Amino acid sequence: EIVLTQSPGTLSLSPGERATLSCRASQRVTSNYLAWYQQKPGQAPRLLMFGVSTRATGIPDRFSGSGSGTDFTLTISRLEPEDFAVYYCQQYDSSPRLTFGGGTKVEIK
Amino acid sequence: QVQLQESGPGLVKPSETLSLTCAVSGYSISSGFFWGWIRQPPGKGLEWIASIYQSGSTYYNPSLKSRVTISVDTSKNQFSLKVSSVTAADTAVYFCARTKSDNSGWYQDYWGQGTLVTVSS
């Protein structure tokens, strides 16, 4: 089983600042099958990125994804008030099995 | 617009079976895609439970496989989840979701709003 570790657990930033979220896998992620989700309190997760760096429909270009192998990053170039939320990475392997990281909370400083 | 809506009891007794249904609108399940369940214990992260293809092929989280059954009813455009022998550890918000499978992997592009299931006597 591939374990995803997200860091930091909490990121305290101000609107307009850059956010860098890390997702590290315990083994190489197959074919970069890595996705990111945003979740706000009381809501379902929302797909942000898939295939490491492809933005989902309607996701603004201030969100970008990068990485390969075992190290992946979600970057929010300039935080907007609506971006303060919890972010999860998710990988798929050919078992098939989906696993999620523990999440990073981006909070207002 | 694809919409998913979970339904089922909000309270289940320990050792009993949890049963949930996800009604899909705006898209025909029989047209393709995978459909699945993901849960989130209060204040915690996300856990994939199971997925099913429109043909009926099923895929389970190995850690839950012995207690979980996922099924699809294309005539009603819905799919269902059963979790047997529940304990307090099964208390969670249960989400149903549509899963895309392509050369970018498996990822959930549409989600239901989630339903809280509490296991308690």
gemmi code that builds the backbone of each chain (N, CA, C; Angstrom):
import gemmi

chains = {
    "A": [
        ("GLU", (0.829, -1.189, 0.000), (0.000, 0.000, 0.000), (0.874, 1.253, 0.000)),
        ("ILE", (0.556, 2.166, -0.906), (1.292, 3.423, -0.962), (0.701, 4.391, 0.061)),
        ("VAL", (1.527, 4.896, 0.955), (1.103, 5.858, 1.968), (1.511, 7.257, 1.500)),
        ("LEU", (0.566, 8.181, 1.560), (0.829, 9.570, 1.195), (0.935, 10.414, 2.465)),
        ("THR", (2.028, 11.157, 2.593), (2.239, 12.031, 3.740), (2.240, 13.479, 3.277)),
        ("GLN", (1.309, 14.252, 3.800), (1.217, 15.650, 3.417), (1.844, 16.548, 4.479)),
        ("SER", (2.522, 17.585, 4.010), (3.117, 18.550, 4.931), (3.046, 19.946, 4.339)),
        ("PRO", (2.994, 20.977, 5.205), (2.806, 20.826, 6.646), (1.369, 20.437, 6.972)),
        ("GLY", (1.101, 20.154, 8.203), (-0.261, 19.843, 8.602), (-1.153, 21.064, 8.503)),
        ("THR", (-0.594, 22.196, 8.896), (-1.306, 23.465, 8.814), (-0.365, 24.530, 8.262)),
        ("LEU", (-0.895, 25.353, 7.373), (-0.147, 26.435, 6.759), (-0.890, 27.732, 7.063)),
        ("SER", (-0.245, 28.624, 7.785), (-0.883, 29.899, 8.146), (-0.318, 31.013, 7.266)),
        ("LEU", (-1.175, 31.540, 6.417), (-0.735, 32.538, 5.444), (-1.776, 33.642, 5.333)),
        ("SER", (-1.377, 34.739, 4.710), (-2.276, 35.870, 4.480), (-2.737, 35.878, 3.028)),
        ("PRO", (-3.911, 36.440, 2.777), (-4.355, 36.576, 1.378), (-3.294, 37.284, 0.555)),
        ("GLY", (-3.090, 36.795, -0.664), (-2.080, 37.367, -1.537), (-0.749, 36.635, -1.479)),
        ("GLU", (-0.544, 35.857, -0.426), (0.711, 35.118, -0.307), (0.669, 33.826, -1.142)),
        ("ARG", (1.833, 33.242, -1.300), (1.996, 31.998, -2.058), (1.941, 30.825, -1.091)),
        ("ALA", (1.203, 29.784, -1.488), (1.110, 28.582, -0.669), (1.757, 27.421, -1.396)),
        ("THR", (2.593, 26.684, -0.678), (3.249, 25.506, -1.248), (2.941, 24.310, -0.360)),
        ("LEU", (2.225, 23.349, -0.913), (1.787, 22.170, -0.162), (2.513, 20.953, -0.722)),
        ("SER", (2.983, 20.099, 0.177), (3.762, 18.931, -0.220), (2.994, 17.640, -0.002)),
        ("CYS", (3.198, 16.689, -0.893), (2.628, 15.347, -0.781), (3.735, 14.368, -1.139)),
        ("ARG", (4.127, 13.558, -0.168), (5.217, 12.611, -0.379), (4.685, 11.195, -0.283)),
        ("ALA", (5.024, 10.363, -1.273), (4.557, 8.979, -1.316), (5.620, 8.024, -0.797)),
        ("SER", (5.174, 6.926, -0.181), (6.099, 5.935, 0.381), (6.749, 5.090, -0.718)),
        ("GLN", (6.129, 5.082, -1.902), (6.683, 4.393, -3.070), (6.365, 5.249, -4.292)),
        ("ARG", (7.040, 4.949, -5.374), (6.797, 5.696, -6.596), (5.337, 5.589, -7.012)),
        ("VAL", (4.724, 6.728, -7.322), (3.333, 6.752, -7.758), (3.275, 6.347, -9.229)),
        ("THR", (2.476, 5.335, -9.510), (2.358, 4.784, -10.863), (1.974, 5.858, -11.870)),
        ("SER", (2.803, 6.010, -12.898), (2.484, 6.884, -14.031), (1.979, 8.261, -13.607)),
        ("ASN", (2.449, 8.709, -12.444), (2.027, 10.026, -11.936), (0.511, 10.156, -11.814)),
        ("TYR", (-0.105, 9.084, -11.299), (-1.552, 9.099, -11.085), (-1.845, 9.803, -9.753)),
        ("LEU", (-1.689, 11.135, -9.747), (-1.788, 11.906, -8.517), (-2.797, 13.043, -8.728)),
        ("ALA", (-3.743, 13.144, -7.790), (-4.780, 14.174, -7.872), (-4.792, 14.995, -6.581)),
        ("TRP", (-5.363, 16.189, -6.654), (-5.509, 17.058, -5.500), (-6.980, 17.492, -5.380)),
        ("TYR", (-7.425, 17.613, -4.131), (-8.788, 18.055, -3.845), (-8.748, 19.172, -2.807)),
        ("GLN", (-9.758, 20.025, -2.871), (-9.968, 21.074, -1.883), (-11.260, 20.766, -1.141)),
        ("GLN", (-11.240, 20.897, 0.176), (-12.455, 20.674, 0.950), (-12.666, 21.808, 1.941)),
        ("LYS", (-13.847, 22.384, 1.895), (-14.235, 23.409, 2.859), (-15.168, 22.791, 3.895)),
        ("PRO", (-15.252, 23.398, 5.084), (-16.071, 22.816, 6.155), (-17.504, 22.530, 5.725)),
        ("GLY", (-17.957, 21.316, 6.008), (-19.326, 20.931, 5.714), (-19.603, 20.642, 4.260)),
        ("GLN", (-18.555, 20.621, 3.430), (-18.737, 20.379, 2.006), (-17.998, 19.127, 1.560)),
        ("ALA", (-18.389, 18.631, 0.407), (-17.665, 17.530, -0.214), (-16.349, 18.045, -0.785)),
        ("PRO", (-15.374, 17.171, -0.924), (-14.151, 17.577, -1.619), (-14.457, 18.003, -3.056)),
        ("ARG", (-13.593, 18.866, -3.570), (-13.723, 19.369, -4.937), (-12.433, 19.051, -5.672)),
        ("LEU", (-12.542, 18.445, -6.835), (-11.360, 18.098, -7.616), (-10.661, 19.360, -8.118)),
        ("LEU", (-9.357, 19.460, -7.830), (-8.562, 20.585, -8.299), (-7.669, 20.192, -9.476)),
        ("MET", (-6.902, 19.124, -9.272), (-5.878, 18.717, -10.235), (-5.909, 17.210, -10.409)),
        ("PHE", (-5.570, 16.714, -11.593), (-5.389, 15.298, -11.820), (-4.202, 15.103, -12.742)),
        ("GLY", (-3.683, 13.864, -12.757), (-2.483, 13.632, -13.559), (-1.356, 14.582, -13.179)),
        ("VAL", (-1.251, 14.863, -11.878), (-0.235, 15.743, -11.270), (-0.476, 17.220, -11.559)),
        ("SER", (-0.682, 17.585, -12.830), (-0.605, 18.998, -13.179), (-1.737, 19.509, -14.063)),
        ("THR", (-2.762, 18.699, -14.306), (-3.882, 19.140, -15.132), (-4.979, 19.706, -14.247)),
        ("ARG", (-5.325, 20.964, -14.481), (-6.389, 21.571, -13.686), (-7.752, 21.038, -14.109)),
        ("ALA", (-8.605, 20.781, -13.126), (-9.974, 20.362, -13.414), (-10.762, 21.544, -13.968)),
        ("THR", (-11.912, 21.239, -14.525), (-12.758, 22.268, -15.123), (-13.094, 23.362, -14.113)),
        ("GLY", (-12.868, 24.601, -14.517), (-13.245, 25.732, -13.677), (-12.237, 26.120, -12.610)),
        ("ILE", (-11.134, 25.411, -12.522), (-10.122, 25.735, -11.511), (-9.217, 26.854, -12.029)),
        ("PRO", (-9.086, 27.930, -11.272), (-8.290, 29.071, -11.757), (-6.806, 28.737, -11.876)),
        ("ASP", (-6.122, 29.500, -12.724), (-4.726, 29.163, -13.010), (-3.762, 29.587, -11.907)),
        ("ARG", (-4.260, 30.129, -10.819), (-3.358, 30.362, -9.673), (-3.014, 29.038, -8.981)),
        ("PHE", (-3.764, 27.981, -9.306), (-3.461, 26.645, -8.797), (-2.586, 25.914, -9.816)),
        ("SER", (-1.498, 25.322, -9.321), (-0.661, 24.527, -10.201), (-0.117, 23.327, -9.434)),
        ("GLY", (0.122, 22.251, -10.176), (0.647, 21.034, -9.579), (1.921, 20.620, -10.278)),
        ("SER", (2.815, 20.018, -9.508), (4.074, 19.570, -10.088), (4.578, 18.360, -9.311)),
        ("GLY", (5.656, 17.780, -9.838), (6.281, 16.662, -9.152), (6.266, 15.396, -9.973)),
        ("SER", (6.948, 14.389, -9.456), (6.995, 13.084, -10.093), (7.569, 12.080, -9.114)),
        ("GLY", (7.377, 10.806, -9.426), (7.951, 9.770, -8.577), (7.284, 9.692, -7.218)),
        ("THR", (7.939, 10.247, -6.207), (7.400, 10.199, -4.844), (7.125, 11.575, -4.246)),
        ("ASP", (7.504, 12.642, -4.924), (7.359, 13.989, -4.369), (6.520, 14.883, -5.274)),
        ("PHE", (5.443, 15.400, -4.692), (4.493, 16.202, -5.456), (4.169, 17.477, -4.682)),
        ("THR", (3.834, 18.526, -5.439), (3.576, 19.827, -4.835), (2.345, 20.464, -5.473)),
        ("LEU", (1.505, 21.033, -4.616), (0.415, 21.894, -5.070), (0.792, 23.318, -4.679)),
        ("THR", (0.771, 24.224, -5.643), (1.111, 25.614, -5.388), (-0.087, 26.497, -5.693)),
        ("ILE", (-0.367, 27.399, -4.764), (-1.376, 28.434, -5.005), (-0.592, 29.739, -5.070)),
        ("SER", (-0.566, 30.357, -6.233), (0.371, 31.460, -6.450), (0.052, 32.687, -5.595)),
        ("ARG", (-1.222, 33.053, -5.516), (-1.640, 34.175, -4.678), (-2.961, 33.781, -4.022)),
        ("LEU", (-2.949, 33.614, -2.718), (-4.130, 33.145, -2.013), (-5.271, 34.155, -2.066)),
        ("GLU", (-6.426, 33.646, -2.479), (-7.660, 34.415, -2.418), (-8.431, 33.972, -1.166)),
        ("PRO", (-9.331, 34.807, -0.671), (-10.070, 34.442, 0.555), (-10.759, 33.088, 0.451)),
        ("GLU", (-11.233, 32.723, -0.743), (-11.948, 31.450, -0.902), (-11.018, 30.239, -0.939)),
        ("ASP", (-9.711, 30.450, -0.930), (-8.759, 29.339, -1.006), (-8.428, 28.745, 0.364)),
        ("PHE", (-8.877, 29.382, 1.426), (-8.565, 28.860, 2.761), (-9.465, 27.658, 3.025)),
        ("ALA", (-8.828, 26.500, 3.134), (-9.542, 25.222, 3.138), (-8.536, 24.121, 3.477)),
        ("VAL", (-9.008, 22.873, 3.426), (-8.125, 21.722, 3.594), (-7.893, 21.104, 2.216)),
        ("TYR", (-6.649, 20.706, 1.958), (-6.275, 20.148, 0.668), (-5.757, 18.722, 0.861)),
        ("TYR", (-6.237, 17.829, 0.007), (-5.845, 16.417, 0.055), (-5.230, 15.996, -1.270)),
        ("CYS", (-4.158, 15.212, -1.193), (-3.665, 14.549, -2.381), (-4.201, 13.113, -2.386)),
        ("GLN", (-4.246, 12.519, -3.549), (-4.791, 11.163, -3.722), (-4.037, 10.469, -4.847)),
        ("GLN", (-3.677, 9.211, -4.636), (-3.005, 8.463, -5.691), (-3.809, 7.217, -6.043)),
        ("TYR", (-3.565, 6.719, -7.224), (-4.195, 5.488, -7.687), (-3.091, 4.517, -8.097)),
        ("ASP", (-3.200, 3.269, -7.615), (-2.298, 2.243, -8.121), (-3.113, 1.141, -8.771)),
        ("SER", (-2.426, 0.261, -9.426), (-3.113, -0.691, -10.304), (-3.700, -1.881, -9.576)),
        ("SER", (-3.762, -1.822, -8.223), (-4.297, -2.964, -7.462), (-5.710, -3.359, -7.881)),
        ("PRO", (-6.709, -2.497, -8.097), (-6.576, -1.032, -7.954), (-6.865, -0.573, -6.528)),
        ("ARG", (-6.244, 0.509, -6.154), (-6.488, 1.058, -4.828), (-6.257, 2.560, -4.869)),
        ("LEU", (-7.166, 3.262, -4.233), (-7.025, 4.709, -4.071), (-6.615, 4.992, -2.639)),
        ("THR", (-5.641, 5.871, -2.445), (-5.313, 6.320, -1.097), (-5.178, 7.833, -1.083)),
        ("PHE", (-5.546, 8.400, 0.058), (-5.492, 9.843, 0.252), (-4.423, 10.185, 1.281)),
        ("GLY", (-3.863, 11.373, 1.142), (-3.000, 11.906, 2.173), (-3.830, 12.410, 3.339)),
        ("GLY", (-3.164, 12.770, 4.426), (-3.855, 13.198, 5.631), (-4.379, 14.621, 5.588)),
        ("GLY", (-4.004, 15.372, 4.574), (-4.526, 16.725, 4.407), (-3.611, 17.816, 4.933)),
        ("THR", (-3.676, 18.963, 4.297), (-3.024, 20.192, 4.763), (-4.089, 21.268, 4.880)),
        ("LYS", (-4.183, 21.864, 6.054), (-5.129, 22.956, 6.251), (-4.428, 24.275, 5.969)),
        ("VAL", (-4.992, 25.055, 5.072), (-4.476, 26.394, 4.800), (-5.388, 27.379, 5.515)),
        ("GLU", (-4.846, 28.033, 6.534), (-5.656, 28.925, 7.348), (-5.155, 30.358, 7.231)),
        ("ILE", (-6.054, 31.274, 7.565), (-5.723, 32.693, 7.499), (-4.850, 33.072, 8.691)),
        ("LYS", (-3.736, 33.707, 8.385), (-2.810, 34.139, 9.432), (-3.324, 35.396, 10.109)),
    ],
    "B": [
        ("GLN", (-25.853, 18.747, -15.899), (-24.981, 18.763, -14.730), (-25.179, 17.461, -13.945)),
        ("VAL", (-24.086, 16.776, -13.696), (-24.142, 15.532, -12.945), (-24.370, 15.839, -11.465)),
        ("GLN", (-25.329, 15.159, -10.867), (-25.583, 15.324, -9.440), (-25.718, 13.966, -8.785)),
        ("LEU", (-25.173, 13.867, -7.578), (-25.255, 12.631, -6.802), (-25.853, 12.957, -5.449)),
        ("GLN", (-26.706, 12.065, -4.954), (-27.371, 12.291, -3.680), (-27.398, 11.007, -2.869)),
        ("GLU", (-26.755, 11.046, -1.697), (-26.745, 9.896, -0.811), (-28.026, 9.844, 0.011)),
        ("SER", (-28.441, 8.631, 0.354), (-29.577, 8.468, 1.262), (-29.387, 7.189, 2.073)),
        ("GLY", (-29.975, 7.207, 3.259), (-29.877, 6.042, 4.140), (-29.993, 6.462, 5.581)),
        ("PRO", (-30.083, 5.494, 6.481), (-30.235, 5.804, 7.908), (-29.034, 6.577, 8.446)),
        ("GLY", (-29.309, 7.512, 9.317), (-28.238, 8.284, 9.931), (-27.690, 7.631, 11.194)),
        ("LEU", (-28.394, 6.630, 11.690), (-27.988, 5.951, 12.912), (-28.099, 4.440, 12.723)),
        ("VAL", (-27.017, 3.749, 13.020), (-26.974, 2.293, 12.889), (-26.427, 1.711, 14.189)),
        ("LYS", (-26.991, 0.609, 14.623), (-26.524, -0.019, 15.868), (-25.272, -0.849, 15.613)),
        ("PRO", (-24.417, -0.924, 16.622), (-23.213, -1.771, 16.487), (-23.602, -3.196, 16.121)),
        ("SER", (-22.772, -3.809, 15.284), (-22.900, -5.175, 14.766), (-23.929, -5.296, 13.633)),
        ("GLU", (-24.687, -4.240, 13.375), (-25.660, -4.302, 12.289), (-25.018, -3.891, 10.954)),
        ("THR", (-25.854, -3.863, 9.915), (-25.365, -3.531, 8.576), (-25.787, -2.124, 8.175)),
        ("LEU", (-24.821, -1.356, 7.740), (-25.042, 0.005, 7.239), (-25.387, -0.098, 5.753)),
        ("SER", (-26.469, 0.548, 5.345), (-26.867, 0.506, 3.932), (-27.106, 1.923, 3.417)),
        ("LEU", (-26.445, 2.266, 2.330), (-26.588, 3.583, 1.721), (-26.836, 3.440, 0.228)),
        ("THR", (-27.554, 4.412, -0.324), (-27.805, 4.459, -1.758), (-27.406, 5.820, -2.288)),
        ("CYS", (-26.889, 5.836, -3.498), (-26.523, 7.082, -4.171), (-27.329, 7.190, -5.463)),
        ("ALA", (-28.205, 8.156, -5.527), (-28.996, 8.406, -6.726), (-28.261, 9.383, -7.626)),
        ("VAL", (-28.124, 9.027, -8.882), (-27.399, 9.849, -9.848), (-28.387, 10.507, -10.810)),
        ("SER", (-28.232, 11.783, -11.042), (-29.049, 12.486, -12.037), (-28.139, 13.271, -12.963)),
        ("GLY", (-28.617, 13.526, -14.171), (-27.826, 14.279, -15.137), (-26.838, 13.430, -15.917)),
        ("TYR", (-26.791, 12.150, -15.631), (-25.902, 11.235, -16.339), (-26.398, 9.823, -16.132)),
        ("SER", (-26.338, 9.004, -17.179), (-26.754, 7.614, -17.072), (-25.579, 6.754, -16.646)),
        ("ILE", (-25.734, 6.062, -15.509), (-24.665, 5.193, -15.005), (-24.243, 4.184, -16.064)),
        ("SER", (-25.189, 3.704, -16.855), (-24.888, 2.671, -17.839), (-24.052, 3.195, -19.004)),
        ("SER", (-23.855, 4.505, -19.056), (-23.043, 5.092, -20.129), (-21.551, 4.984, -19.869)),
        ("GLY", (-21.193, 4.635, -18.628), (-19.770, 4.459, -18.353), (-19.357, 5.082, -17.050)),
        ("PHE", (-18.075, 5.158, -16.832), (-17.437, 5.661, -15.618), (-17.531, 4.654, -14.475)),
        ("PHE", (-16.688, 4.864, -13.497), (-16.749, 4.137, -12.246), (-17.543, 4.981, -11.263)),
        ("TRP", (-18.109, 4.308, -10.273), (-18.907, 4.968, -9.254), (-18.480, 4.415, -7.907)),
        ("GLY", (-18.299, 5.285, -6.926), (-17.713, 4.763, -5.703), (-18.126, 5.483, -4.442)),
        ("TRP", (-17.618, 4.946, -3.326), (-17.888, 5.476, -2.000), (-16.579, 5.815, -1.293)),
        ("ILE", (-16.586, 6.929, -0.625), (-15.457, 7.431, 0.159), (-16.022, 7.932, 1.474)),
        ("ARG", (-15.328, 7.676, 2.572), (-15.849, 8.134, 3.861), (-14.839, 8.995, 4.592)),
        ("GLN", (-15.346, 9.742, 5.567), (-14.520, 10.679, 6.324), (-15.002, 10.701, 7.773)),
        ("PRO", (-14.289, 10.055, 8.683), (-14.653, 10.150, 10.111), (-14.618, 11.605, 10.559)),
        ("PRO", (-15.420, 11.954, 11.545), (-15.469, 13.353, 12.001), (-14.086, 13.900, 12.337)),
        ("GLY", (-13.726, 15.016, 11.712), (-12.457, 15.672, 11.982), (-11.233, 14.985, 11.392)),
        ("LYS", (-11.453, 13.973, 10.565), (-10.315, 13.216, 10.023), (-10.275, 13.276, 8.497)),
        ("GLY", (-9.396, 12.485, 7.911), (-9.191, 12.504, 6.477), (-10.110, 11.565, 5.720)),
        ("LEU", (-9.829, 11.440, 4.423), (-10.672, 10.677, 3.504), (-10.165, 9.247, 3.347)),
        ("GLU", (-11.107, 8.315, 3.224), (-10.769, 6.903, 3.027), (-11.634, 6.335, 1.905)),
        ("TRP", (-10.992, 5.826, 0.862), (-11.713, 5.159, -0.212), (-12.253, 3.821, 0.291)),
        ("ILE", (-13.515, 3.534, -0.043), (-14.143, 2.289, 0.411), (-14.241, 1.287, -0.734)),
        ("ALA", (-14.862, 1.698, -1.834), (-15.098, 0.772, -2.938), (-15.530, 1.530, -4.172)),
        ("SER", (-15.361, 0.880, -5.331), (-15.816, 1.434, -6.602), (-16.419, 0.328, -7.441)),
        ("ILE", (-17.313, 0.716, -8.348), (-17.961, -0.245, -9.237), (-18.066, 0.368, -10.622)),
        ("TYR", (-17.873, -0.478, -11.642), (-18.039, -0.021, -13.009), (-19.477, -0.294, -13.426)),
        ("GLN", (-19.937, 0.366, -14.455), (-21.322, 0.197, -14.894), (-21.612, -1.239, -15.295)),
        ("SER", (-20.598, -1.983, -15.644), (-20.777, -3.387, -16.021), (-20.982, -4.277, -14.800)),
        ("GLY", (-20.650, -3.737, -13.626), (-20.776, -4.499, -12.395), (-19.457, -4.939, -11.797)),
        ("SER", (-18.343, -4.689, -12.468), (-17.033, -5.027, -11.902), (-16.796, -4.205, -10.642)),
        ("THR", (-16.336, -4.875, -9.595), (-16.193, -4.210, -8.302), (-14.739, -4.179, -7.839)),
        ("TYR", (-14.430, -3.143, -7.054), (-13.079, -2.938, -6.536), (-13.208, -2.450, -5.102)),
        ("TYR", (-12.457, -3.078, -4.200), (-12.618, -2.776, -2.781), (-11.287, -2.395, -2.136)),
        ("ASN", (-11.378, -1.531, -1.119), (-10.242, -1.272, -0.252), (-9.953, -2.564, 0.503)),
        ("PRO", (-8.750, -3.103, 0.392), (-8.453, -4.384, 1.057), (-8.736, -4.364, 2.561)),
        ("SER", (-8.594, -3.203, 3.182), (-8.788, -3.132, 4.636), (-10.261, -3.248, 5.032)),
        ("LEU", (-11.162, -3.101, 4.078), (-12.594, -3.154, 4.361), (-13.303, -4.258, 3.587)),
        ("LYS", (-12.607, -4.899, 2.686), (-13.221, -5.790, 1.707), (-14.109, -6.862, 2.316)),
        ("SER", (-13.711, -7.398, 3.462), (-14.462, -8.518, 4.053), (-15.841, -8.090, 4.546)),
        ("ARG", (-16.058, -6.771, 4.729), (-17.326, -6.298, 5.297), (-18.159, -5.455, 4.329)),
        ("VAL", (-17.637, -5.225, 3.137), (-18.254, -4.239, 2.245), (-18.782, -4.885, 0.973)),
        ("THR", (-19.948, -4.426, 0.536), (-20.491, -4.817, -0.768), (-20.979, -3.562, -1.484)),
        ("ILE", (-20.552, -3.400, -2.714), (-21.037, -2.307, -3.556), (-21.795, -2.919, -4.721)),
        ("SER", (-22.892, -2.281, -5.097), (-23.717, -2.807, -6.187), (-24.288, -1.643, -6.992)),
        ("VAL", (-24.739, -1.947, -8.188), (-25.298, -0.915, -9.054), (-26.643, -1.374, -9.605)),
        ("ASP", (-27.574, -0.446, -9.719), (-28.886, -0.697, -10.317), (-29.054, 0.309, -11.448)),
        ("THR", (-28.716, -0.130, -12.659), (-28.757, 0.815, -13.784), (-30.190, 1.217, -14.122)),
        ("SER", (-31.170, 0.361, -13.811), (-32.569, 0.690, -14.118), (-33.063, 1.873, -13.286)),
        ("LYS", (-32.504, 2.010, -12.086), (-32.874, 3.124, -11.211), (-31.816, 4.231, -11.233)),
        ("ASN", (-30.751, 4.016, -11.995), (-29.632, 4.961, -12.066), (-29.079, 5.280, -10.676)),
        ("GLN", (-28.797, 4.235, -9.932), (-28.256, 4.416, -8.600), (-27.304, 3.275, -8.251)),
        ("PHE", (-26.477, 3.505, -7.247), (-25.609, 2.450, -6.755), (-25.637, 2.480, -5.238)),
        ("SER", (-25.229, 1.380, -4.634), (-25.434, 1.205, -3.203), (-24.192, 0.660, -2.508)),
        ("LEU", (-24.188, 0.841, -1.200), (-23.097, 0.358, -0.354), (-23.682, -0.340, 0.858)),
        ("LYS", (-23.117, -1.475, 1.204), (-23.442, -2.137, 2.467), (-22.147, -2.397, 3.218)),
        ("VAL", (-22.156, -2.068, 4.498), (-21.038, -2.356, 5.390), (-21.594, -3.165, 6.553)),
        ("SER", (-21.099, -4.381, 6.714), (-21.636, -5.253, 7.748), (-20.829, -5.155, 9.041)),
        ("SER", (-21.413, -5.656, 10.093), (-20.749, -5.738, 11.401), (-20.106, -4.411, 11.799)),
        ("VAL", (-20.882, -3.354, 11.752), (-20.309, -2.026, 12.006), (-19.963, -1.825, 13.478)),
        ("THR", (-18.958, -0.989, 13.681), (-18.554, -0.561, 15.020), (-18.487, 0.959, 15.018)),
        ("ALA", (-18.146, 1.518, 16.170), (-18.054, 2.971, 16.274), (-17.027, 3.534, 15.285)),
        ("ALA", (-16.048, 2.726, 14.917), (-15.020, 3.173, 13.971), (-15.571, 3.421, 12.566)),
        ("ASP", (-16.780, 2.933, 12.318), (-17.418, 3.166, 11.012), (-18.231, 4.454, 10.989)),
        ("THR", (-18.285, 5.148, 12.104), (-18.964, 6.442, 12.143), (-18.211, 7.435, 11.258)),
        ("ALA", (-18.913, 8.005, 10.300), (-18.249, 8.884, 9.326), (-19.287, 9.565, 8.447)),
        ("VAL", (-18.842, 10.567, 7.728), (-19.619, 11.095, 6.608), (-19.273, 10.226, 5.407)),
        ("TYR", (-20.291, 9.691, 4.769), (-20.095, 8.841, 3.606), (-20.453, 9.638, 2.349)),
        ("PHE", (-19.485, 9.703, 1.428), (-19.678, 10.402, 0.165), (-19.773, 9.387, -0.968)),
        ("CYS", (-20.684, 9.626, -1.900), (-20.629, 8.884, -3.152), (-20.029, 9.814, -4.204)),
        ("ALA", (-19.398, 9.232, -5.217), (-18.691, 10.045, -6.195), (-18.582, 9.308, -7.524)),
        ("ARG", (-18.477, 10.090, -8.585), (-18.174, 9.525, -9.894), (-16.672, 9.529, -10.061)),
        ("THR", (-16.127, 8.427, -10.542), (-14.689, 8.294, -10.718), (-14.346, 8.204, -12.193)),
        ("LYS", (-13.485, 9.100, -12.629), (-12.962, 9.015, -13.992), (-11.729, 8.135, -13.979)),
        ("SER", (-11.604, 7.330, -15.027), (-10.452, 6.465, -15.182), (-9.888, 6.705, -16.567)),
        ("ASP", (-8.685, 7.273, -16.618), (-8.053, 7.543, -17.918), (-6.542, 7.493, -17.737)),
        ("ASN", (-5.809, 8.053, -18.687), (-4.346, 7.972, -18.573), (-3.786, 8.930, -17.526)),
        ("SER", (-4.673, 9.562, -16.754), (-4.239, 10.363, -15.606), (-4.552, 9.673, -14.286)),
        ("GLY", (-5.047, 8.447, -14.366), (-5.341, 7.679, -13.162), (-6.820, 7.602, -12.873)),
        ("TRP", (-7.160, 7.387, -11.602), (-8.538, 7.401, -11.136), (-8.678, 8.635, -10.264)),
        ("TYR", (-9.731, 9.401, -10.509), (-9.970, 10.579, -9.681), (-11.455, 10.896, -9.719)),
        ("GLN", (-11.933, 11.513, -8.637), (-13.358, 11.758, -8.452), (-13.717, 13.173, -8.943)),
        ("ASP", (-14.526, 13.256, -9.997), (-14.850, 14.570, -10.537), (-16.204, 15.118, -10.085)),
        ("TYR", (-17.109, 14.257, -9.640), (-18.384, 14.710, -9.081), (-18.629, 13.968, -7.772)),
        ("TRP", (-19.095, 14.706, -6.779), (-19.318, 14.164, -5.445), (-20.741, 14.470, -4.975)),
        ("GLY", (-21.290, 13.575, -4.158), (-22.498, 13.908, -3.430), (-22.144, 14.814, -2.267)),
        ("GLN", (-23.160, 15.338, -1.595), (-22.929, 16.249, -0.478), (-22.466, 15.517, 0.774)),
        ("GLY", (-22.660, 14.206, 0.820), (-22.251, 13.425, 1.972), (-23.386, 13.223, 2.952)),
        ("THR", (-23.357, 12.094, 3.637), (-24.354, 11.808, 4.661), (-23.648, 11.248, 5.889)),
        ("LEU", (-23.979, 11.782, 7.048), (-23.359, 11.333, 8.293), (-24.057, 10.073, 8.789)),
        ("VAL", (-23.256, 9.048, 9.019), (-23.763, 7.821, 9.617), (-23.077, 7.631, 10.964)),
        ("THR", (-23.866, 7.533, 11.996), (-23.361, 7.329, 13.345), (-23.675, 5.917, 13.786)),
        ("VAL", (-22.660, 5.228, 14.298), (-22.867, 3.882, 14.833), (-22.930, 3.986, 16.347)),
        ("SER", (-24.093, 3.707, 16.890), (-24.297, 3.835, 18.332), (-25.541, 3.051, 18.742)),
        ("SER", (-25.509, 2.532, 19.943), (-26.673, 1.805, 20.448), (-27.670, 2.764, 21.083)),
    ],
}
model = gemmi.Model(1)
for chain_id, residues in chains.items():
    chain = gemmi.Chain(chain_id)
    for i, (resn, *xyz) in enumerate(residues, 1):
        res = gemmi.Residue()
        res.name, res.seqid = resn, gemmi.SeqId(i, " ")
        for name, pos in zip(("N", "CA", "C"), xyz):
            atom = gemmi.Atom()
            atom.name, atom.element = name, gemmi.Element(name[0])
            atom.pos, atom.b_iso = gemmi.Position(*pos), 0.0
            res.add_atom(atom)
        chain.add_residue(res)
    model.add_chain(chain)
structure = gemmi.Structure()
structure.add_model(model)
structure.setup_entities()
